[in-house]
Amino acid sequence: MGCMWSGAEFKEEGDDSTAAVASTAAAGLQTRLLLMDNADAHVFIPGFRLPKPATDLTTALQPQQGVNIPSSLVNRLVSLRSRVILAIAAGGSYSMEESASVVSAKLSKRRISQQGSADCSELQKALGDYLPLLLGLTFTEEKVSSAVKFEWSNQEDQKKETALPSALYELLSVLHLLGILALQEANNCLTVKATADGYLPRVTEENKKNAVEILLKAAQFFECALSSVLPQLPDDIKAKLPVDLSEDVLIALEQQALGQGVEIQLGLAIENVKASVAVKRRLACEQVKYWLQAYDCASRVSLEHGWGPKHKLFVKWKLAEAQAAAYYYHGLILDENPEDASHDQALACLQGAQAFLKEGQRTRTKFVNTAPITRLPPSWGAMKYLSEKIPRDTIKKTHASGGNITQHKTPIATPQLPDFPLALKAEAFILPPVDRAWEAETTSKKQIESKEKRK
């Protein structure tokens, strides 16, 4: 069960018990981040954007400030946003009337899975309930949408907290958080779990396919942020955005989600005896294109603070693995051609695959040891197979060519990979309809304006 209370139950900002609960929740926000320490990182989650209590929300939207919004609507906004904050702090059931000590006790006793990750379904639900009401505030007149300073903390910018007077900034942060939650959900799907039949722990095929769908969902949230929200931000607000909401980082996150989706598809193809080498090569080459774009975008921004360095290392690691897979399968295709030139190119591809494999292993070690520390995930899927096949086949091909892996008679430049169109694409997440309470408010305003005109 999640955090449950209605707008009518919400106490005003000055209430001591509400302030105490908000303080307790704020103190527990970092816990969700700490859960990722020493967790398996199959899908990298570059830290959560965390909302801070909007202390001026009730005041800024009062009639005396020139904003005409019913107090019931304001209270619902405050209530639902507070629910998001508490849902981040922990996955339990809270009432706004509970004392801080009771909430604190619940926080300390909350259940955490073996993989070190809290259940995120309640947070997703809280964000889903908040979004329609937030959209109403976002798309009202500018005086209203910019009346409140929304404050969020982040894990990658030099400035850890950013407060901006823009409901669009709030919407962008919510979409980013939804995308990050989807990445976390995909990571949970790919985390090895003990089987009921007592056999060795494994990731099931169903979980892998589910992870692909969830990664695509994550990409859709980031695409919505890029195409539907970011272009609408005023230039002065856009200039003040933290680095994790910059266009380049949002693109990198979208491409990461798609690239990891294709990585899983490649692993499934390797496990399928009916899948041809040509199919595997195509998937591997497509994966390279996703990771190359993610790497280019991540390299264009300053990810030098907080979790930024680990984020860049993850992208570099996965790019190297993708290149190793692509050159390996391209080499196998070239080796099928009877011409000597093709055999030489095949050897160059295998040697290139070997070099990228070693680079990926070195980068993976750096990634794991960069704060926040994560466990080295066990090999699985495509790379579990390829980490054994690439060295073995490279040595075999080198010996068959009359040389060795380091002293080939006529070194050949690594051939260019074929360029395949990308099959996995993310359509922008469709925002829900604006909460009907805003429609009622608009109708009421029109009726009042019509009466005043008749007078």
HELIX and SHEET records of a PDB file:
HELIX    1   1 GLY A    7  GLU A    9  5                                   3    
HELIX    2   2 ASP A   16  LEU A   34  1                                  19    
HELIX    3   3 LEU A   57  ALA A   60  1                                   4    
HELIX    4   4 PRO A   63  GLN A   65  5                                   3    
HELIX    5   5 SER A   71  ALA A   89  1                                  19    
HELIX    6   6 ALA A  100  LYS A  109  1                                  10    
HELIX    7   7 SER A  121  THR A  138  1                                  18    
HELIX    8   8 GLU A  142  SER A  145  1                                   4    
HELIX    9   9 ALA A  167  LEU A  190  1                                  24    
HELIX   10  10 GLU A  205  CYS A  224  1                                  20    
HELIX   11  11 ALA A  225  VAL A  229  3                                   5    
HELIX   12  12 LEU A  230  GLN A  232  5                                   3    
HELIX   13  13 ASP A  235  LYS A  238  1                                   4    
HELIX   14  14 VAL A  243  LEU A  245  5                                   3    
HELIX   15  15 GLU A  247  GLU A  271  1                                  25    
HELIX   16  16 VAL A  277  SER A  299  1                                  23    
HELIX   17  17 GLY A  308  ASP A  335  1                                  28    
HELIX   18  18 ASP A  340  ASN A  369  1                                  30    
HELIX   19  19 GLY A  381  ALA A  400  1                                  20    
HELIX   20  20 ARG A  436  ARG A  454  1                                  19    
SHEET    1   A 3 LEU A  50  PRO A  51  0                                        
SHEET    2   A 3 PHE A 150  SER A 153 -1                                        
SHEET    3   A 3 GLU A 161  LEU A 164 -1                                        
END                                                                             
